Amino acid sequence: MQFQITYIEFDFEDDLYSMTEQETEDFYDDYVGTFWEADDGDDLVEEITSAAGYCIKSIDYRHILN
């Protein structure tokens, strides 16, 4: 299934490197609006977590029908 990310919030709490506000904004811009292939919502979270290197606190997405 294909999903489009409409909102995402990552957990940066345990990160030793503190991103600037601009770096954080750019990081989120790399994910919001993107399309992902996944089996279901749980798989989507795992895919994005693996790609981003950060756990997800909150996510909204829409399922794209083919």
C-alpha positions in Angstrom: 0.0 0.0 0.0 1.1 3.5 -0.6 0.9 6.3 2.1 1.4 10.0 2.0 2.7 11.7 5.2 0.6 14.7 6.1 2.1 15.4 9.6 4.9 13.8 11.6 6.6 14.6 14.9 9.9 12.9 15.8 11.3 12.2 19.3 14.6 14.2 19.5 14.7 13.9 23.3 17.6 11.4 23.5 19.6 13.1 20.7 23.1 14.2 21.9 23.3 16.7 19.0 20.9 19.6 19.3 19.6 20.7 15.9 19.0 24.4 15.2 15.5 25.5 14.4 16.3 25.6 10.7 17.8 22.1 10.7 14.7 20.8 12.5 12.4 22.5 10.0 14.5 21.1 7.1 14.4 17.6 8.6 10.6 17.7 8.9 10.3 19.1 5.3 12.1 15.9 4.2 9.2 13.8 5.4 5.9 15.8 5.2 4.3 15.3 1.9 6.4 12.2 0.9 5.0 8.9 -0.3 6.0 5.6 1.3 5.3 2.0 0.5 4.3 -0.1 3.5 2.1 -3.1 4.4 0.1 -1.1 7.0 0.4 1.8 9.4 2.7 0.0 11.8 5.0 -1.0 9.0 5.0 2.6 7.8 6.2 3.8 11.2 8.9 1.2 11.2 10.1 2.2 7.7 10.2 5.9 8.5 11.9 5.3 11.9 14.6 3.2 10.2 15.1 5.8 7.5 15.1 8.9 9.8 17.0 7.4 12.7 14.5 8.8 15.2 11.4 7.3 16.8 8.1 8.9 15.8 6.0 10.6 18.5 3.0 11.3 16.3 2.1 10.8 12.6 -0.8 11.5 10.3 -1.0 10.1 6.8 -3.4 9.2 4.1 -3.7 5.9 2.3 -3.3 6.4 -1.4 -5.7 4.2 -3.5 -4.3 2.9 -6.7 
